[in-house]
């Protein structure tokens, strides 16, 4: 149940990112649901591998390279999906920062809701 609610709220967060920032476009709620699923899948499967492979860059930049990896995951999802478009790397970086901030709020709220 928690996973389903998180998925729906993540799709809503993606719609909020598109509303707040013009560099990200989401055509419909269905497209947002699919995009949230693909972003979650990429973050689960590909992101850990990229983090390990780019560890020297991450250490050298004091962790700031992780923002680049997040933007790449966001941009990659947009490149393979219809109805979800990101206008460039800068848009992906800003969009991923907003999406991550909203995701942290969602995770915090769900932790409080389901901890009882």
Secondary structure as UniProt FT lines:
FT   HELIX           2..20
FT   TURN            22..23
FT   STRAND          24..26
FT   HELIX           29..53
FT   HELIX           55..60
FT   TURN            61..64
FT   HELIX           65..80
FT   STRAND          84..86
FT   HELIX           89..114
//
